[in-house]
Amino acid sequence: MVGARMRLGRTWTKCLGLCLALALEARAQTAPRIKTNDYAIDLTQGPVLASNRVVGLAGAFVAMADGVDGDSQNPASPAVRTTYSFTDVDYDIGAGLVFPGGLGRSGDFFNSGSKTKVVAGNNLYVFLNGAFNLQIDRLGFGVTIDLQQYSLRRSAEPTVTSLTSQIMVTHLLAAYAFADDQLVIGTGARVVALDVSTRATFLSNGINSLDTRGVGAELGFIWRPNSERIRLGGAFRSTVSANAQGKILYQGTPDELYLPSHITLPWDLNLGTAVQLGSRPLNPPWVSPSELLAHKRRYLEWQARERERRTREALARARAEGRDVTELARILRAQDEAEATLDRAELERAERDVARTLRQQSHDLPRFHVLLMSSMLMTGAVHNGVGIEGFLKREWQRSGEQITLSPRLGLEIEPIPNWLQMRGGIYYEPTRFRANEDGGRTHATLGGSLRLLPWDVFGTFPEGNWFWLGGSLDVARDYLGWGITFGVWH
């Protein structure tokens, strides 16, 4: 009897497991197919996809926002002068590579509540970032390009085996620093492009299904009181909506695809703080080399005017005396040119001395610091929205029906001064999908930068220039993202 009961118990357990599996499969298949063009693709970015430093800091970078890392977080970033900016005209370049995805092949990249069906054998989930900043005195310009690519397996065969979507977001920014660089305000345009095609490999050619673009505005500020240990920052970006001219592809086949009427990247508002502890200052006043050289320039300009005055008076006296001034003029101009050459050499020496002094002052700053950052990102709703995954799978995957909030915290330290920087953070990713019963998820991030080797790139960079190698890691439920980057150590 005991053996019979045990066998009966195992039978009931198997039946219960089978019923549960069937129920879960039925739940996953309840989403109806899209049979209309009357919808919009919600292009909201769920996980933090940015430069490796921003990923390592859990996206809590809107108040710090210095260097090219800040361009995608705050339009004011291009005009923020750093401690390693020694010239009136300066520039910064950055690039990064992040591989976002799931844990193995069972992840939920979009946090939609369903497993993401990636294309087997192709690493087509990738995020590329490139940025360039140009600073002229207190005016800054920035161009940042973020490229995301996803490739999902289609359920129907054999007409189309997969669809690949590429989302490119370009930030065109201009900013200016007011009140002795304590208030920085920036504005610009956010250009969004969505391309969907039957690609097989990253950036390869394929049959184009959808290609559309839209433009929105963005505005940001950073308050960084000189010699204080706090910064406040905020950024607002308007909704970007583009007409996708909805039509039907592969009509009458198992791969029938209804293209949307619009694509929408909703508005967002990001507010944050940055506080730095330790001996290293957070907001040292930026010193313009031109201001330091102003007195020297004025003195040399006065000398040039005096030479011109003396030459005019000498020639006037010679004419009054009836003498031939041709030879005298030649001699006087030669003397003036010789003195002007000496003045130019003196100015060049002064410029080198100022640059050397500013560089030394930056080098002598204490390295130890603990940088604490926080932010709150609010993202708007999308009318009649469907997620990218739902669009590629042709399923009504409702997305963006309400405003979402994403709190973020980040920490950066330099445990080995001038050799190793470490950063970490935590952020909450709210779900954009009504059907996701698991709701939002919490991410833990980690990142770092290691100083590697000196190289001036054949004289392109200053003597003593060093390069570093860095990376980032982002882990959450059904999600794992990692990235690598390199740059100039400051």
C-alpha positions as CSV (number, residue, x, y, z in Angstrom):
1,M,0.0,0.0,0.0
2,V,2.8,2.4,0.8
3,G,4.5,1.7,-2.6
4,A,1.2,2.2,-4.4
5,R,0.6,5.5,-2.6
6,M,4.2,6.6,-3.5
7,R,3.6,5.7,-7.2
8,L,0.2,7.5,-7.1
9,G,1.9,10.6,-5.5
10,R,4.6,10.6,-8.2
11,T,1.9,10.3,-10.9
12,W,-0.1,13.2,-9.5
13,T,3.2,15.3,-9.3
14,K,3.9,14.6,-13.0
15,C,0.4,15.5,-13.9
16,L,0.6,18.7,-11.9
17,G,3.9,19.6,-13.5
18,L,2.5,18.9,-17.0
19,C,-0.6,21.0,-16.3
20,L,1.6,23.9,-15.0
21,A,3.8,23.7,-18.1
22,L,0.8,23.7,-20.4
23,A,-0.6,26.7,-18.5
24,L,2.6,28.6,-18.8
25,E,2.8,27.8,-22.5
26,A,-0.8,28.9,-23.0
27,R,-0.1,32.1,-21.1
28,A,2.9,32.8,-23.4
29,Q,0.7,32.3,-26.5
30,T,-2.2,34.4,-25.4
31,A,-0.9,37.7,-27.1
32,P,-3.0,38.2,-30.2
33,R,-1.3,38.9,-33.6
34,I,-1.0,42.5,-34.9
35,K,-3.6,42.9,-37.7
36,T,-3.6,46.6,-38.0
37,N,-1.3,49.5,-38.7
38,D,-2.9,51.7,-36.0
39,Y,-0.1,51.5,-33.4
40,A,3.2,53.0,-32.5
41,I,6.5,51.4,-31.6
42,D,7.7,52.4,-28.1
43,L,11.4,53.0,-28.4
44,T,12.0,53.5,-24.7
45,Q,15.3,52.3,-23.5
46,G,14.9,50.0,-20.5
47,P,18.4,49.0,-19.2
48,V,21.1,51.7,-19.1
49,L,22.8,51.7,-22.5
50,A,25.5,54.4,-22.6
51,S,29.2,54.7,-22.2
52,N,30.9,52.2,-19.9
53,R,31.4,54.8,-17.2
54,V,27.7,55.7,-17.2
55,V,26.8,52.0,-17.2
56,G,29.1,51.3,-14.3
57,L,27.5,54.2,-12.4
58,A,24.0,52.8,-13.0
59,G,23.1,55.7,-15.2
60,A,23.2,58.2,-12.2
61,F,25.3,60.7,-14.2
62,V,23.0,63.7,-15.1
63,A,24.5,65.9,-12.4
64,M,28.2,65.0,-12.9
65,A,28.0,65.0,-16.7
66,D,31.6,65.9,-17.5
67,G,33.5,64.8,-20.7
68,V,31.9,63.0,-23.6
69,D,30.3,60.5,-21.2
70,G,27.8,63.1,-20.2
71,D,26.5,64.1,-23.6
72,S,23.8,61.5,-23.8
73,Q,22.8,62.2,-20.2
74,N,22.8,66.1,-20.1
75,P,22.9,68.6,-23.0
76,A,24.9,70.9,-20.7
77,S,27.9,68.5,-20.7
78,P,29.9,69.9,-23.7
79,A,30.6,73.2,-21.8
80,V,31.7,71.6,-18.5
81,R,35.4,72.2,-18.1
82,T,37.4,69.4,-16.4
83,T,40.5,69.7,-14.3
84,Y,42.6,68.4,-17.2
85,S,41.5,71.1,-19.6
86,F,44.4,73.5,-20.0
87,T,43.7,75.4,-23.2
88,D,41.0,77.8,-24.4
89,V,40.2,75.6,-27.4
90,D,40.0,71.9,-26.3
91,Y,38.3,68.7,-27.5
92,D,37.4,65.3,-26.2
93,I,36.7,62.0,-28.0
94,G,35.2,58.8,-26.7
95,A,33.9,55.5,-27.9
96,G,32.5,52.4,-26.2
97,L,31.1,49.0,-26.9
98,V,28.4,47.2,-24.8
99,F,26.9,43.8,-25.3
100,P,23.5,43.8,-23.7
101,G,21.5,40.6,-23.5
102,G,20.2,37.8,-21.2
103,L,21.7,35.3,-19.0
104,G,22.6,32.7,-21.6
105,R,19.8,32.5,-24.2
106,S,16.9,32.5,-21.8
107,G,17.0,36.2,-20.9
108,D,14.4,38.9,-21.1
109,F,16.2,41.8,-22.5
110,F,13.2,44.1,-22.9
111,N,11.7,43.2,-19.5
112,S,8.5,42.3,-21.2
113,G,7.8,39.2,-19.2
114,S,8.6,36.8,-22.0
115,K,11.9,35.2,-23.1
116,T,13.7,37.1,-25.9
117,K,14.2,34.8,-28.9
118,V,17.5,35.9,-30.3
119,V,19.0,34.6,-33.6
120,A,21.1,31.6,-32.9
121,G,24.8,31.9,-33.9
122,N,24.8,35.6,-34.4
123,N,25.8,38.1,-31.7
124,L,23.5,40.8,-32.9
125,Y,22.6,42.4,-29.6
126,V,25.1,45.2,-29.4
127,F,25.3,48.9,-28.4
128,L,27.9,51.2,-29.9
129,N,28.6,54.7,-28.6
130,G,30.8,57.4,-30.1
131,A,31.1,61.1,-29.1
132,F,33.1,64.2,-29.9
133,N,33.2,67.5,-27.9
134,L,34.7,70.8,-28.9
135,Q,35.2,73.6,-26.4
136,I,36.0,77.2,-27.2
137,D,36.5,79.2,-24.1
138,R,33.2,78.8,-22.2
139,L,31.2,77.6,-25.2
140,G,30.9,73.9,-26.0
141,F,29.6,71.8,-28.8
142,G,28.9,68.1,-28.8
143,V,27.9,65.3,-31.2
144,T,27.0,61.9,-29.8
145,I,25.8,58.8,-31.7
146,D,24.3,55.8,-29.9
147,L,23.6,52.8,-32.1
148,Q,21.5,49.8,-30.8
149,Q,20.9,46.7,-32.8
150,Y,18.6,43.7,-32.0
151,S,17.9,40.6,-34.1
152,L,15.0,38.4,-33.1
153,R,14.0,35.0,-34.5
154,R,10.7,34.9,-36.3
155,S,8.2,32.1,-35.6
156,A,7.2,31.6,-39.2
157,E,9.3,29.9,-41.8
158,P,10.8,30.0,-44.4
159,T,10.1,33.4,-46.0
160,V,11.8,35.5,-43.4
161,T,14.0,33.8,-40.7
162,S,14.7,36.9,-38.7
163,L,14.2,40.6,-38.5
164,T,16.9,43.0,-37.3
165,S,16.1,46.5,-35.9
166,Q,18.7,49.3,-35.7
167,I,18.0,52.3,-33.5
168,M,20.3,55.2,-33.9
169,V,20.0,58.2,-31.5
170,T,22.1,61.3,-32.4
171,H,22.5,64.2,-30.0
172,L,23.6,67.6,-31.5
173,L,24.4,69.9,-28.6
174,A,25.5,73.4,-27.8
175,A,26.1,74.7,-24.2
176,Y,27.6,77.7,-22.4
177,A,29.0,78.2,-18.9
178,F,27.8,81.3,-17.1
179,A,28.6,83.0,-13.8
180,D,32.3,82.0,-13.7
181,D,31.4,78.5,-14.9
182,Q,29.1,77.8,-12.0
183,L,25.9,77.5,-14.1
184,V,26.1,75.5,-17.3
185,I,23.1,75.5,-19.7
186,G,22.8,73.4,-22.8
187,T,20.3,72.7,-25.5
188,G,20.2,70.6,-28.7
189,A,18.4,68.2,-30.9
190,R,17.8,64.5,-30.4
191,V,17.5,62.7,-33.8
192,V,16.1,59.2,-33.8
193,A,16.2,56.8,-36.7
194,L,14.7,53.3,-36.8
195,D,15.7,50.8,-39.5
196,V,14.2,47.3,-39.7
197,S,15.4,44.8,-42.3
198,T,16.2,41.1,-42.9
199,R,19.9,41.4,-41.9
200,A,21.9,38.3,-41.1
201,T,25.0,39.8,-39.5
202,F,25.8,43.0,-37.8
203,L,25.8,46.0,-40.1
204,S,25.3,43.7,-43.2
205,N,22.9,44.5,-46.0
206,G,19.4,43.1,-46.1
207,I,15.9,43.7,-47.4
208,N,14.7,46.9,-45.9
209,S,11.2,46.8,-44.3
210,L,11.1,50.1,-42.4
211,D,13.2,53.2,-42.4
212,T,12.0,56.4,-40.6
213,R,13.4,59.3,-38.6
214,G,12.2,61.9,-36.2
215,V,13.6,65.0,-34.3
216,G,13.0,66.3,-30.8
217,A,14.5,69.0,-28.5
218,E,16.5,68.7,-25.3
219,L,17.5,71.1,-22.6
220,G,19.8,70.7,-19.6
221,F,21.6,72.5,-16.8
222,I,24.4,71.8,-14.3
223,W,24.9,73.9,-11.1
224,R,28.5,73.5,-9.9
225,P,29.4,76.1,-7.2
226,N,33.1,76.8,-7.3
227,S,35.1,75.0,-4.6
228,E,32.0,73.2,-3.2
229,R,31.5,69.5,-3.1
230,I,28.1,69.2,-4.7
231,R,26.6,69.4,-8.1
232,L,22.9,69.5,-9.2
233,G,21.8,68.7,-12.7
234,G,18.8,68.1,-14.8
235,A,17.7,67.3,-18.3
236,F,14.5,67.3,-20.2
237,R,14.0,65.7,-23.6
238,S,10.9,66.1,-25.6
239,T,8.9,63.4,-27.4
240,V,10.3,62.3,-30.7
241,S,7.6,60.9,-33.0
242,A,8.0,60.0,-36.7
243,N,5.5,58.9,-39.3
244,A,6.3,55.3,-40.3
245,Q,3.7,55.2,-43.2
246,G,2.2,51.9,-42.0
247,K,1.8,49.3,-44.7
248,I,1.6,45.5,-44.9
249,L,4.6,43.4,-45.8
250,Y,4.5,39.7,-46.9
251,Q,0.8,39.9,-47.2
252,G,-1.0,36.6,-47.4
253,T,2.0,34.6,-46.1
254,P,2.7,33.2,-42.7
255,D,5.2,36.1,-42.2
256,E,2.6,38.8,-42.8
257,L,3.9,42.0,-41.1
258,Y,1.8,45.2,-40.3
259,L,4.1,48.1,-40.1
260,P,3.2,50.8,-37.5
261,S,1.8,54.2,-38.3
262,H,4.4,55.9,-36.0
263,I,7.5,55.3,-34.0
264,T,7.8,57.2,-30.7
265,L,10.6,57.9,-28.2
266,P,8.7,59.4,-25.3
267,W,9.7,62.5,-23.3
268,D,11.8,62.1,-20.2
269,L,12.9,64.2,-17.3
270,N,16.1,63.4,-15.4
271,L,17.1,65.1,-12.1
272,G,20.1,64.3,-10.0
273,T,22.9,65.2,-7.5
274,A,26.6,64.5,-7.2
275,V,28.5,64.8,-3.9
276,Q,32.2,64.2,-3.6
277,L,34.0,63.2,-0.3
278,G,37.8,63.1,0.2
279,S,40.6,65.4,-0.4
280,R,40.1,65.9,-4.2
281,P,37.9,68.9,-5.0
282,L,34.8,68.4,-7.1
283,N,34.4,71.9,-8.6
284,P,37.7,73.6,-8.8
285,P,37.3,76.9,-10.8
286,W,38.4,76.6,-14.4
287,V,41.2,79.1,-15.2
288,S,41.3,80.4,-18.8
289,P,44.9,80.6,-20.2
290,S,43.8,83.7,-22.1
291,E,42.9,85.4,-18.8
292,L,46.2,84.5,-17.3
293,L,48.0,85.9,-20.4
294,A,45.8,89.0,-20.7
295,H,48.3,91.3,-18.9
296,K,51.2,90.1,-21.0
297,R,49.3,90.5,-24.2
298,R,48.2,94.0,-23.3
299,Y,51.8,95.0,-22.5
300,L,53.1,93.6,-25.8
301,E,50.3,95.3,-27.7
302,W,51.3,98.6,-26.0
303,Q,54.9,98.1,-27.0
304,A,53.8,97.5,-30.6
305,R,51.8,100.8,-30.6
306,E,54.7,102.6,-29.1
307,R,57.0,101.4,-31.9
308,E,54.5,102.5,-34.5
309,R,54.3,106.0,-32.8
310,R,58.0,106.4,-32.6
311,T,58.4,105.4,-36.3
312,R,55.7,107.9,-37.4
313,E,57.3,110.7,-35.4
314,A,60.8,109.9,-36.7
315,L,59.6,109.9,-40.3
316,A,57.6,113.2,-39.8
317,R,60.7,114.9,-38.4
318,A,62.8,113.7,-41.4
319,R,60.3,115.0,-43.9
320,A,60.1,118.4,-42.0
321,E,63.9,118.6,-42.3
322,G,63.7,117.9,-46.0
323,R,65.6,114.7,-45.9
324,D,64.9,111.6,-48.0
325,V,62.9,109.2,-45.7
326,T,63.0,106.1,-48.0
327,E,66.2,104.6,-46.4
328,L,65.2,105.8,-42.9
329,A,61.8,104.1,-43.2
330,R,63.4,100.9,-44.3
331,I,65.8,100.9,-41.3
332,L,63.0,101.8,-38.8
333,R,60.7,99.1,-40.1
334,A,63.5,96.5,-39.9
335,Q,64.1,97.5,-36.3
336,D,60.4,97.3,-35.5
337,E,60.1,93.8,-37.1
338,A,63.1,92.6,-35.1
339,E,61.5,93.8,-31.8
340,A,58.1,92.3,-32.9
341,T,59.8,89.0,-33.4
342,L,61.3,89.1,-29.9
343,D,57.8,90.0,-28.5
344,R,56.2,87.0,-30.3
345,A,58.9,84.7,-28.8
346,E,58.3,86.2,-25.4
347,L,54.5,85.5,-25.7
348,E,55.2,82.0,-26.8
349,R,57.4,81.4,-23.8
350,A,54.7,82.8,-21.6
351,E,52.0,80.6,-23.2
352,R,54.2,77.5,-22.6
353,D,54.8,78.6,-19.0
354,V,51.1,79.0,-18.3
355,A,50.3,75.6,-19.9
356,R,53.0,74.0,-17.9
357,T,51.8,75.6,-14.7
358,L,48.1,74.6,-15.2
359,R,49.1,71.1,-16.1
360,Q,51.3,70.8,-13.0
361,Q,48.4,72.2,-10.8
362,S,46.1,69.5,-12.2
363,H,48.7,66.9,-11.6
364,D,49.2,68.0,-8.0
365,L,45.6,67.7,-7.1
366,P,44.9,65.0,-4.5
367,R,43.6,61.8,-6.2
368,F,41.6,60.2,-3.3
369,H,37.9,60.8,-3.6
370,V,34.5,59.1,-3.0
371,L,32.0,60.3,-5.6
372,L,28.3,59.7,-4.8
373,M,25.7,60.2,-7.4
374,S,21.9,59.8,-7.6
375,S,19.2,60.6,-10.1
376,M,15.5,60.0,-10.9
377,L,14.5,59.4,-14.4
378,M,10.8,59.9,-15.4
379,T,9.7,58.6,-18.8
380,G,6.5,59.5,-20.5
381,A,3.7,57.3,-21.9
382,V,3.2,56.2,-25.5
383,H,-0.3,56.2,-27.0
384,N,-1.3,52.8,-28.4
385,G,2.3,51.7,-28.0
386,V,3.9,48.3,-28.8
387,G,7.3,47.2,-27.8
388,I,10.1,46.5,-30.3
389,E,10.0,42.8,-29.4
390,G,6.3,42.7,-29.9
391,F,6.6,44.4,-33.3
392,L,9.3,42.0,-34.5
393,K,7.2,39.0,-33.2
394,R,4.0,40.6,-34.7
395,E,2.2,40.4,-31.3
396,W,0.2,42.9,-29.4
397,Q,2.7,43.5,-26.6
398,R,1.3,46.7,-25.0
399,S,4.0,49.1,-24.0
400,G,4.3,52.5,-22.4
401,E,0.7,52.9,-21.2
402,Q,1.8,55.0,-18.2
403,I,4.6,57.2,-16.9
404,T,7.4,55.2,-15.3
405,L,10.1,56.2,-12.7
406,S,13.6,54.8,-12.5
407,P,15.7,55.8,-9.3
408,R,19.5,55.4,-9.7
409,L,22.5,55.4,-7.3
410,G,26.2,55.3,-8.3
411,L,29.6,55.3,-6.5
412,E,33.0,56.0,-7.9
413,I,36.4,55.7,-6.0
414,E,40.1,55.5,-6.9
415,P,41.5,52.7,-4.6
416,I,44.9,52.8,-6.2
417,P,45.6,56.5,-6.8
418,N,46.5,57.3,-10.4
419,W,46.3,53.7,-11.4
420,L,42.8,52.2,-10.8
421,Q,39.3,53.7,-10.7
422,M,36.3,51.6,-9.6
423,R,32.6,52.3,-9.8
424,G,29.4,50.6,-9.0
425,G,25.7,51.3,-8.6
426,I,22.2,50.1,-8.5
427,Y,19.1,51.2,-10.4
428,Y,15.5,50.1,-10.8
429,E,14.2,49.4,-14.3
430,P,10.4,49.7,-14.4
431,T,8.5,47.5,-16.8
432,R,6.8,49.2,-19.7
433,F,4.5,46.2,-20.4
434,R,1.1,45.5,-18.9
435,A,1.4,41.8,-19.4
436,N,4.6,41.5,-17.4
437,E,3.4,40.0,-14.1
438,D,7.0,40.1,-12.7
439,G,7.0,43.9,-12.9
440,G,10.2,45.9,-12.7
441,R,13.6,44.6,-11.9
442,T,16.6,45.9,-9.9
443,H,20.0,46.1,-11.6
444,A,23.5,46.0,-10.0
445,T,26.3,47.5,-12.0
446,L,30.1,47.4,-11.7
447,G,32.9,49.1,-13.7
448,G,36.4,50.2,-13.7
449,S,39.4,51.8,-15.5
450,L,43.0,50.6,-15.3
451,R,45.9,52.7,-16.3
452,L,48.0,50.7,-18.8
453,L,50.9,52.3,-20.7
454,P,52.4,55.6,-21.8
455,W,52.2,56.6,-25.4
456,D,52.0,60.1,-27.1
457,V,50.8,58.6,-30.4
458,F,53.8,59.8,-32.4
459,G,53.6,63.2,-30.8
460,T,49.9,63.8,-31.2
461,F,49.3,63.8,-27.4
462,P,51.4,65.7,-24.8
463,E,54.6,64.0,-23.5
464,G,53.8,61.7,-20.6
465,N,50.4,60.7,-22.0
466,W,48.9,57.4,-20.6
467,F,46.1,55.2,-21.9
468,W,43.7,53.2,-19.9
469,L,41.4,50.1,-20.5
470,G,38.0,49.9,-18.8
471,G,34.8,47.9,-18.8
472,S,31.4,47.6,-17.2
473,L,29.0,44.9,-16.0
474,D,25.2,45.1,-15.6
475,V,23.3,42.3,-13.9
476,A,19.5,41.9,-13.2
477,R,16.8,39.3,-13.4
478,D,17.1,37.6,-16.8
479,Y,19.6,40.2,-18.0
480,L,23.4,40.4,-18.3
481,G,25.2,43.3,-20.1
482,W,28.9,43.9,-20.3
483,G,31.2,46.3,-22.2
484,I,34.7,47.4,-22.9
485,T,36.4,50.8,-23.7
486,F,39.7,52.6,-23.6
487,G,40.9,56.2,-23.5
488,V,43.4,58.7,-22.2
489,W,44.1,58.6,-18.5
490,H,43.4,61.9,-16.7
